[in-house]
Amino acid sequence: MSGPLTFLVASPHLQGSLFEGAVVLLLEHDVQGAMGLIVNLPTGQSVSELLSDLPGQEETTWLGGPVDPALGWCLYPHAVGLEGEVKLCEELHVTSSLEVLQAVARSGQRYMLLLGYCGWGSGQLTEEAREGSWVWVEQDSPELLWDVDAAERWDEALRRLGVTPGTIMPGGAQA
């Protein structure tokens, strides 16, 4: 898998839920459903606090979504050459392999450890987008992850579309 990255940006009207203000990196979307990782919701816990076999890893962990929070996902720029790595685009790989996560941490490169993921059933994400819950942002590079502070990712993603949050109408586009 390699190509433009798709970020789902929560509509300003999606309030009162885990997804309020969320930016989700979409990993998969087909007729069977979709899955992605919230990339702007820190847990406040460091990697070392979560995984004692990775001492000195003070990077924060992130809540990737409400589904299976015991499952960890790692986003990182440079492949480490192990089984279980998926290249999403230049300078962005993903894995759910603990062995790969350990190699990434030892390599000294930046990374995000996310717990859980977001999942949608068949047609659900398309319907939510039609209702106006999500704005789709495609990017050729992962700079939104690596170069934008997590607290600013939602605003920045919308800015890249030329959208001011207050101008998004509830209800989405209807034809």
Stockholm file with secondary structure:
# STOCKHOLM 1.0

chainA/1-175         MSGPLTFLVASPHLQGSLFEGAVVLLLEHDVQGAMGLIVNLPTGQSVSELLSDLPGQEETTWLGGPVDPALGWCLYPHAVGLEGEVKLCEELHVTSSLEVLQAVARSGQRYMLLLGYCGWGSGQLTEEAREGSWVWVEQDSPELLWDVDAAERWDEALRRLGVTPGTIMPGGAQA
#=GR chainA/1-175 SS CCSCEEEEEECTTCCSSTTTTCEEEEEEEETTEEEEEESSCEEEEEHHHHCTTSTTCCCEEEECCSEEEEEEEEEESSCCSCTTCEEEETTEEEECCHHHHHHHHHHTCCCEEEEEEEEEETTHHHHHHHTTSEEEEEESSSHHHHTSCGGGHHHHHHHHTTCCGGGCCTTCCCC
#=GC SS_cons         CCSCEEEEEECTTCCSSTTTTCEEEEEEEETTEEEEEESSCEEEEEHHHHCTTSTTCCCEEEECCSEEEEEEEEEESSCCSCTTCEEEETTEEEECCHHHHHHHHHHTCCCEEEEEEEEEETTHHHHHHHTTSEEEEEESSSHHHHTSCGGGHHHHHHHHTTCCGGGCCTTCCCC
//
